[in-house]
Amino acid sequence: MKAYIEYAGAVSLSRYPLDEYELRNIGEFTRENILRWLNSHTSPDWVGILPVEDFCAVCGDINIPWATEKAKADFQRVFPVGAAVE
């Protein structure tokens, strides 16, 4: 199952793939639960990502859209639709 978050972070834009462990920690795949999960990260690996200003997320057939058109446009300017994002 494909699961990921595309985010507009404090100083970066990227896609973060989610594995089964992370999906279990998120719980029900909702905007609120994803934000709770994101805000629980304090690792140095997340510097530049947090605070997440906006995101979209996909898990199987669940698609949580960007909350703002600005963040979506910023992301698509850096990663055009159809471009591979690692």
Secondary structure, 3 states (H helix, E strand, C coil): CCEEEEEECCCCEEEEECCHHHHHHHCCCCHHHHHHHHHCCCCHHHECCECCCEEEEEECCEEECCCCHHHHHHHHHHCCCCCCCC
